[in-house]
Amino acid sequence: MKKVLMLHGINHNMFGKRDPVQYGTITLDEIDGQLQSLGKELGVQVESFQTNSEAAMCERIHRAFEEHQDAVLINAGAWTHYSYGIRDALAILTCPVVELHMSNIHAREPFRHHSVFADIVKGQICGFGVQGYLLALRAVASEIVQV
């Protein structure tokens, strides 16, 4: 079975409590549950990882390379806009990487308009709430699962 790693970034453990206007009331556990269900439907194994530590995120990405993950989805939160360390770790990967965001980062504060990952990822999905996670999983599954 193909393996997809879902990386959740800084403050995502606070989904459901943090800024419901931007992020809704869904929790991280609920998002992961929806990804697991869709993964089974699409024939991929989904593993989720969340951290508030930039170092831990880089280490998990390094491990993804060593594990030969078939695809990586990442919602890095605020790290998207400035973490060259995470960007460089993602650049090591040889599998498809999709960047996603619950909110439309291009319709928010100017500092959020720029992604340091944009030039190394397969694509970016933003502004669709939890559906963005599911769209990203569908996108990579269509690339990695043999029909």
C-alpha positions in Angstrom: 0.0 0.0 0.0 1.3 3.5 -0.9 2.2 5.7 2.1 1.2 9.4 2.4 2.6 11.5 5.3 0.5 14.4 6.5 2.6 17.1 8.3 0.7 19.5 10.5 2.7 22.6 11.6 2.8 25.0 14.4 -0.4 25.7 16.4 -2.4 23.2 14.5 -3.0 21.3 17.8 -5.2 24.2 18.6 -7.6 23.8 15.7 -11.2 23.9 17.0 -10.2 26.5 19.6 -8.1 29.0 17.6 -9.6 31.7 15.3 -12.8 29.9 14.2 -13.4 32.6 11.5 -10.2 31.5 9.7 -10.1 27.8 10.7 -13.6 26.8 11.6 -14.3 24.6 14.6 -13.0 21.3 13.4 -10.2 19.7 15.5 -7.0 18.2 14.3 -8.2 14.8 15.4 -11.3 15.2 13.2 -9.2 16.3 10.2 -6.9 13.3 10.7 -10.0 11.0 11.0 -11.3 12.3 7.7 -7.9 11.8 6.0 -7.8 8.2 7.4 -11.3 7.5 6.0 -10.5 8.9 2.6 -7.1 7.2 2.5 -8.8 3.8 3.0 -11.2 4.7 0.2 -8.4 5.7 -2.1 -6.1 2.8 -1.2 -3.4 4.7 0.5 -2.1 4.6 4.1 -2.1 8.0 5.8 0.1 8.8 8.7 -0.2 12.2 10.4 2.4 14.1 12.4 2.0 17.4 14.2 4.6 19.4 16.0 5.2 22.9 17.3 9.0 22.4 17.0 10.7 23.4 13.8 13.5 20.9 14.5 11.1 18.0 15.0 9.4 18.9 11.8 12.7 18.8 9.9 13.6 15.5 11.5 10.3 14.0 10.5 10.8 15.1 6.9 14.3 13.6 7.0 12.7 10.3 8.2 10.1 10.5 5.4 13.0 10.5 2.9 14.6 7.5 4.6 11.2 5.7 4.7 10.7 6.3 1.0 7.3 7.9 1.6 5.2 7.9 -1.6 3.9 11.5 -1.0 3.9 14.2 1.6 1.2 16.7 2.4 2.1 19.7 4.5 0.3 22.5 6.2 3.2 24.2 8.0 1.1 27.1 9.3 3.2 30.2 9.9 6.4 28.4 9.0 5.2 28.5 5.4 6.2 32.1 5.2 9.7 32.1 6.6 11.2 28.6 7.4 14.0 28.0 5.1 15.0 25.1 7.3 11.7 23.3 6.6 12.0 24.3 2.9 15.4 22.8 2.6 14.3 19.6 4.3 11.3 19.3 1.9 13.6 19.8 -1.0 15.4 16.6 -0.1 12.3 14.6 -0.8 11.9 12.9 -4.2 8.2 12.2 -3.8 5.3 14.6 -4.6 4.8 17.3 -2.0 1.6 19.3 -1.7 1.4 22.4 0.4 -2.1 23.2 1.8 -3.8 25.7 4.0 -7.2 25.9 5.5 -7.5 29.7 4.9 -6.7 31.5 1.7 -3.3 32.8 2.5 -3.4 35.2 -0.4 -6.5 37.0 1.0 -5.0 37.5 4.4 -2.2 39.7 5.9 0.5 40.6 3.4 3.2 38.6 5.1 1.1 35.4 4.5 1.0 35.9 0.8 4.5 34.5 0.3 5.3 30.8 0.6 9.0 29.8 0.8 7.9 26.3 -0.2 6.0 27.3 -3.4 8.9 26.7 -5.8 9.7 23.2 -4.6 6.2 21.7 -4.1 4.0 20.0 -6.7 1.1 22.3 -5.9 -0.6 24.4 -3.4 -4.2 24.3 -2.2 -5.7 27.0 0.1 -8.9 28.5 1.1 -11.2 25.4 1.3 -11.0 24.6 5.0 -10.8 20.9 5.8 -11.7 20.2 2.2 -8.2 21.3 1.2 -6.7 18.4 3.1 -9.0 16.0 1.2 -8.3 17.6 -2.1 -4.6 17.3 -1.5 -4.9 13.7 -0.6 -7.0 13.0 -3.7 -4.4 14.8 -5.8 -1.4 12.8 -4.6 -3.3 9.5 -4.6 -4.2 10.0 -8.2 -0.4 10.2 -8.9 0.9 7.4 -6.8 -1.8 4.7 -6.9 -1.7 2.4 -9.9 -5.2 2.0 -11.4 
